[in-house]
Amino acid sequence: MPYRDVVTATAAIGALTRRGRHRDAVALFSQVLADGVPPNNFTFGTVLRSATALRDPRVGAQLHACVAKFGLCSNVFVGSALVDHYAKMGAMREAQGALGDTHEPNVVSYTALIAGFLKAGMFEDALRLFRCMPERNVVSWNAMIGGCSQAGLNEEAVALYLEMCREGVRPTESTFPCVLTSVANAGALGVGRSVHASAVKHFGKPDVYIGNSLVSCYARCGSLEDSVLVFRKMELKNVVSWNALICGYAQSGRGEEALAAYKTMRTMGLKANDVTLLGLMFGCNHAGLVDEGYSLFRTAQVEQPGILKPEHYACVVDLLSRANRFDDAKRFLEDLPFEPGIGFWKSMIGGCQIHWNKALAESVARRIQALDPKDTSSYILLSNVYSAAGSWQSVSMVRRQIRDLGLKRITGCSWIEVQDKAHVFFNGDHRHPQSNDIYMMLESCLNTDEDDEHCLV
């Protein structure tokens, strides 16, 4: 039916957008134009949401052309909608152009572009824009903190959170899950406790989302006792809460407790999902509970086949290989409903290292190298197998292959938290500001007799 006024037309388009009927919303917008009803800023703001949901750049470009035709590019409401659309589509140049066309852009406009920069991995651009915003609110702070957290910029996310608190901006419930994820990634237990205290200060008893983040954060920072304590104090618990607890037990090698938590979760009427199963199998794997882990997988195959992912199958291979059941692992790989990737074969090499199975390790390494000749880790794993078996000539041969092929090892690192600051160290690292003192102390410890009362190791 034809629409005689823009208010009715905009309401109809908005109703379709809210119901997820985005193609119909765009089609109705076209019909409104054909009927001679001029759209206003609210019409464009509404239909641009549907254009974003459709992920079709042509629709967005055509709507932008209509915006220009009706002289609304400078309107802050339409401009913000255009910036948000282009940013979510990953078209950052167009998003910046839309912001430049907007007359007196507001905090919503800037925050939409910041979110786009962060999603595109353009952290420096996001931070530069964030610093020059005329005003900032908690939403823009949350966008920066959340974007950094998702991009793995953990130290930056924590630093922004602390800066936000110093500026007197009150965090929301959405702030804490993001910052706690970064704290957990950095393993900064002291900072985690400070963030926990801040959450209690602002909200009293944390809600289920903050509670879930705290359970996971404490477990990943190595304080399983605090993790369990927070879990027990939570009034509301969902499957994510139980997953955080189960994964915490699993990461600490306490498979029995993980299984006990799962049984309690089942009595509460909650169903396991893919994360639950992966956490349980990981816990069984590292606690040597082979039969229990394999039984969980088989039960899921019958009762919940939809939750099974390649990671679960790879975990079974790892489980069997670690238990020296290589024949079972090989049969399992042959019966897979899909072609196994490199990760499956790496799991088997890990078992070979534990049980000094050189022949199988060589065979599996060749298979990995055939799939990806530049995969350094297969050479490293094979070298570790030879090293465990005391075959030093073979170790030298593999290391020479790595060097001749020009492959680079991904350097591992360790870190320690001292006075709420995480210090990261690589092998042979000299970049720490106290590097000389550290090496002097290390040398002192190594040169001290074992029975010396001042020995630190």
C-alpha positions in Angstrom: 0.0 0.0 0.0 1.3 3.6 -0.7 2.4 5.7 2.2 1.3 9.3 2.3 3.6 10.6 5.0 7.2 10.0 6.1 6.3 9.2 9.7 4.1 6.2 8.7 6.7 5.0 6.2 9.6 5.2 8.6 7.6 3.3 11.3 6.8 0.5 8.7 10.5 0.3 7.7 11.6 0.2 11.4 9.1 -2.6 12.1 10.6 -4.7 9.3 14.2 -4.0 10.5 13.4 -5.0 14.1 11.9 -8.3 12.8 15.1 -9.1 10.8 13.3 -8.7 7.5 16.1 -6.5 6.1 15.5 -7.1 2.4 11.9 -6.2 2.8 12.9 -3.0 4.7 15.2 -1.9 1.8 12.5 -2.8 -0.7 9.9 -0.8 1.2 12.3 2.2 1.3 12.6 2.0 -2.5 8.8 1.9 -2.7 8.5 5.0 -0.5 10.8 6.9 -2.8 8.8 5.8 -5.8 5.6 7.0 -4.1 7.2 10.5 -3.9 7.5 10.6 -0.1 10.7 12.4 0.8 12.6 10.5 3.6 14.0 12.3 6.7 17.0 11.7 8.9 15.1 9.0 10.9 14.2 7.1 7.7 17.8 6.9 6.7 19.0 6.0 10.2 16.6 3.1 10.2 17.2 1.7 6.7 21.0 1.9 7.1 20.7 -0.7 9.9 19.2 -3.1 7.4 21.9 -2.3 4.9 24.5 -3.2 7.4 22.8 -6.4 8.3 22.6 -7.4 4.6 26.4 -7.0 4.3 25.9 -5.7 0.8 28.1 -2.7 0.0 26.0 -1.7 -3.0 23.0 -1.1 -0.9 25.0 1.1 1.5 26.5 3.1 -1.4 23.0 3.6 -3.0 21.6 4.8 0.3 24.6 7.2 0.8 23.8 8.6 -2.7 20.2 9.2 -1.6 21.4 10.9 1.5 23.5 13.3 -0.6 20.6 13.9 -2.9 18.4 15.0 -0.1 21.1 17.1 1.5 21.4 15.2 4.7 25.1 14.3 4.7 25.8 16.9 7.3 23.0 15.8 9.6 24.6 14.3 12.8 22.0 11.5 13.1 22.4 10.4 9.4 26.2 11.0 9.5 26.6 8.8 12.5 24.5 6.0 10.9 26.7 6.2 7.8 29.9 6.1 9.8 28.6 3.1 11.7 27.5 1.3 8.5 30.8 1.8 6.7 32.9 0.9 9.9 31.0 -2.3 10.4 31.5 -3.2 6.7 35.2 -2.6 7.0 35.2 0.4 4.6 37.3 2.7 6.8 38.1 5.3 4.1 34.4 5.8 3.4 33.7 5.8 7.2 36.2 8.6 7.7 34.7 10.5 4.8 31.2 10.2 6.3 32.6 11.6 9.6 34.2 14.5 7.8 30.9 15.4 6.1 29.1 15.4 9.4 28.4 18.8 10.9 29.6 18.8 14.6 29.8 15.0 15.0 29.0 13.8 18.4 30.3 11.1 20.7 28.3 8.5 18.9 29.9 9.4 15.5 33.4 9.2 16.9 32.8 6.0 18.8 31.4 4.3 15.7 34.6 5.1 13.8 36.8 4.1 16.7 35.1 0.7 16.9 35.7 0.3 13.1 39.4 1.1 13.4 39.8 -1.4 16.2 37.9 -4.1 14.3 40.2 -3.5 11.3 43.3 -3.7 13.5 44.1 0.0 13.2 44.9 0.6 16.9 47.0 3.7 16.4 44.3 5.4 14.4 41.7 4.4 16.9 43.8 5.8 19.8 44.6 9.0 17.9 40.9 9.6 17.2 40.0 8.7 20.8 42.5 11.3 22.2 41.2 14.1 20.0 37.4 13.5 20.6 35.8 16.7 21.9 34.0 14.6 24.6 34.2 11.0 25.8 31.6 9.0 27.7 31.7 5.5 29.1 30.5 4.0 25.8 33.6 5.3 24.0 35.8 4.1 26.8 34.2 0.7 26.7 34.7 0.6 22.9 38.4 1.3 23.2 38.9 -1.2 26.1 36.8 -3.9 24.4 38.5 -3.4 21.0 41.9 -3.7 22.6 40.9 -6.8 24.5 39.5 -8.5 21.4 42.7 -7.6 19.4 44.9 -9.1 22.1 46.3 -5.7 23.2 46.0 -6.7 26.9 48.3 -4.1 28.5 46.7 -1.3 26.5 43.2 -2.4 27.6 44.2 -2.5 31.2 46.0 0.9 31.0 42.9 2.4 29.4 40.7 1.0 32.1 42.9 2.5 34.8 43.0 5.9 33.0 39.2 5.8 32.8 39.0 5.3 36.5 41.5 8.1 37.2 39.4 10.5 35.1 36.3 9.7 37.2 34.3 7.9 34.6 32.1 5.4 36.3 32.4 1.9 34.6 29.4 -0.1 33.6 28.6 -3.8 33.8 29.9 -4.0 30.2 33.3 -2.6 31.1 34.4 -5.4 33.5 34.2 -8.5 31.3 36.4 -6.8 28.6 39.1 -5.7 31.1 39.0 -8.9 33.0 39.6 -10.9 29.8 42.8 -8.8 29.2 43.9 -9.2 32.8 43.5 -13.0 32.4 45.4 -13.0 29.2 48.3 -11.1 30.9 48.1 -13.3 34.0 48.1 -10.2 36.2 46.5 -11.6 39.4 47.1 -8.5 41.4 45.4 -6.3 38.8 42.6 -8.8 38.6 42.0 -8.4 42.4 41.9 -4.6 42.0 39.4 -4.8 39.2 37.3 -7.2 41.3 37.3 -4.7 44.2 36.3 -2.0 41.8 33.3 -4.1 40.5 32.2 -4.7 44.1 32.6 -1.0 44.9 30.4 0.1 42.0 27.8 -2.7 41.9 27.9 -4.5 45.2 27.3 -8.1 44.2 28.5 -8.6 40.6 25.9 -9.8 38.0 26.3 -13.1 36.2 28.4 -11.7 33.4 31.0 -10.1 35.7 30.9 -13.1 37.9 31.6 -15.4 34.9 34.5 -13.2 33.9 35.9 -13.2 37.5 35.7 -17.0 37.7 37.6 -17.4 34.4 40.1 -14.6 35.2 41.1 -16.0 38.6 41.5 -19.5 37.2 43.6 -18.4 34.3 45.8 -16.3 36.6 46.5 -19.4 38.7 44.3 -18.7 41.7 41.9 -21.5 41.5 40.8 -21.0 45.1 39.6 -17.5 44.3 37.9 -18.7 41.2 35.9 -21.4 43.1 35.1 -18.9 45.9 33.6 -16.4 43.4 31.6 -19.2 41.7 30.1 -20.3 45.0 29.1 -16.8 45.9 27.2 -16.2 42.6 23.5 -16.3 43.1 22.7 -16.8 39.4 24.7 -19.3 37.4 24.3 -20.2 33.7 26.1 -22.7 31.5 28.9 -20.1 30.9 29.5 -20.0 34.7 29.9 -23.8 34.9 32.1 -23.8 31.8 34.4 -21.2 33.5 34.6 -23.4 36.6 35.2 -26.6 34.6 37.8 -25.1 32.4 39.5 -23.6 35.5 39.8 -27.1 37.0 41.0 -28.5 33.7 43.7 -25.9 33.3 44.9 -26.7 36.8 45.1 -30.5 36.0 42.3 -31.3 38.3 40.2 -33.6 36.1 38.3 -35.3 38.9 37.0 -32.0 40.2 36.0 -30.9 36.6 34.0 -34.2 36.2 32.4 -33.6 39.6 31.4 -30.1 38.7 29.9 -31.4 35.4 27.8 -33.9 37.3 26.5 -31.1 39.6 25.7 -29.0 36.5 23.7 -31.8 35.0 21.6 -32.1 38.2 20.8 -28.4 37.9 19.1 -29.1 34.6 21.8 -27.4 32.4 23.0 -29.0 29.2 26.6 -29.2 28.1 27.7 -27.2 25.1 30.8 -27.5 22.9 32.9 -25.5 25.4 31.8 -27.7 28.3 32.8 -30.9 26.5 36.2 -29.4 25.4 37.0 -28.3 29.0 36.1 -31.8 30.3 38.2 -33.6 27.8 41.1 -31.3 28.3 40.9 -31.9 32.1 40.7 -35.7 31.5 43.6 -35.5 29.2 45.9 -33.8 31.6 44.8 -35.8 34.6 45.4 -39.1 32.7 41.6 -40.0 32.8 41.6 -41.6 29.4 38.5 -43.8 29.7 36.5 -41.0 31.2 37.4 -38.6 28.5 36.8 -41.1 25.7 33.4 -42.0 27.3 32.4 -38.3 27.4 33.1 -38.0 23.7 31.2 -41.2 22.7 28.2 -40.0 24.8 28.2 -36.7 23.0 28.3 -38.5 19.7 25.0 -40.2 20.6 23.2 -37.6 22.6 24.5 -34.2 21.3 26.3 -34.7 17.9 25.6 -31.1 17.0 28.1 -29.8 19.6 31.1 -31.8 18.2 33.8 -29.8 16.5 37.2 -30.7 15.0 38.8 -29.5 18.3 37.0 -32.4 20.2 38.2 -35.0 17.7 41.8 -33.6 18.0 41.5 -33.8 21.8 40.6 -37.5 21.5 43.7 -38.1 19.4 45.8 -36.3 22.0 44.1 -38.2 24.8 44.9 -41.6 23.2 48.4 -40.6 22.2 49.4 -39.4 25.6 48.2 -42.8 27.0 50.5 -44.7 24.6 47.4 -46.0 22.7 48.8 -45.2 19.3 46.9 -48.0 17.4 43.6 -46.7 18.8 44.6 -43.1 17.8 45.4 -44.2 14.3 42.1 -46.1 13.9 40.3 -43.1 15.3 41.9 -40.8 12.6 41.0 -43.3 9.9 37.4 -43.2 10.9 37.1 -39.4 11.1 34.1 -37.9 9.2 36.5 -35.3 7.7 40.1 -35.0 6.6 42.3 -34.4 9.6 44.3 -31.2 9.6 47.8 -30.5 10.8 46.7 -30.1 14.5 45.6 -33.8 14.7 49.0 -35.0 13.6 50.8 -32.6 16.0 48.7 -34.1 18.8 50.1 -37.6 17.9 53.7 -36.3 17.8 53.2 -34.9 21.4 52.4 -38.4 22.5 55.4 -39.7 20.7 57.6 -37.4 22.6 56.2 -38.6 25.9 56.7 -42.3 25.0 59.9 -41.9 22.9 58.3 -43.4 19.8 60.8 -42.2 17.2 59.5 -44.3 14.3 56.0 -43.1 14.5 57.1 -39.5 15.1 59.2 -39.5 11.9 56.2 -40.9 10.0 53.8 -38.3 11.4 56.3 -35.5 10.9 56.6 -36.4 7.2 52.9 -36.2 6.9 52.7 -32.8 8.5 55.6 -31.5 6.3 53.7 -32.8 3.2 50.6 -30.8 4.3 52.7 -27.6 5.1 56.4 -27.7 4.3 56.9 -24.4 6.1 55.4 -25.5 9.4 58.3 -25.0 11.9 56.5 -26.6 14.8 56.6 -30.1 13.2 60.4 -29.9 13.0 60.6 -28.7 16.6 58.3 -31.5 17.9 60.4 -34.1 16.0 63.5 -32.6 17.5 62.0 -32.8 21.0 61.2 -36.5 20.4 64.8 -37.2 19.4 66.0 -35.2 22.4 63.8 -37.2 24.8 65.2 -40.4 23.3 68.8 -39.2 23.6 69.3 -39.3 19.8 71.5 -36.2 19.6 72.7 -36.7 16.1 69.1 -36.7 14.9 68.5 -33.5 16.9 71.4 -31.8 15.1 70.1 -33.0 11.7 66.6 -31.6 12.3 68.0 -28.3 13.6 70.2 -28.1 10.5 67.1 -28.7 8.3 65.3 -25.8 10.1 68.3 -23.5 9.4 68.7 -24.6 5.7 65.0 -24.1 5.0 65.1 -20.6 6.5 62.3 -21.4 9.0 62.0 -19.4 12.1 61.0 -20.7 15.5 58.1 -18.9 17.4 59.9 -17.9 20.6 58.2 -18.9 23.8 58.2 -16.6 26.8 57.7 -16.6 30.6 56.3 -13.9 32.8 56.2 -13.0 36.4 54.1 -10.5 38.3 55.9 -8.2 40.7 54.0 -5.4 42.5 51.0 -5.6 40.1 53.3 -5.4 37.0 53.8 -8.3 34.6 57.5 -8.7 33.5 57.9 -10.8 30.3 61.1 -12.7 29.5 62.3 -14.5 26.4 65.2 -16.9 26.1 68.4 -15.0 26.4 66.5 -11.7 26.8 68.4 -8.5 27.5 65.7 -6.0 26.9 64.4 -5.7 30.5 65.6 -2.4 32.2 67.0 -4.5 35.1 68.6 -7.1 32.8 72.1 -6.7 34.3 70.8 -7.2 37.9 68.7 -10.2 36.8 71.7 -11.9 35.2 74.0 -11.1 38.2 71.4 -12.7 40.6 71.0 -15.7 38.3 74.7 -16.2 38.1 75.0 -15.9 41.9 72.3 -18.6 42.4 73.9 -20.9 39.9 77.3 -20.6 41.6 76.0 -21.1 45.1 76.4 -24.6 46.7 73.2 -26.5 47.1 73.6 -26.7 50.8 74.2 -22.9 51.1 71.4 -21.5 53.3 71.1 -18.4 51.0 70.4 -20.5 47.9 67.2 -19.3 46.3 66.5 -22.3 44.0 
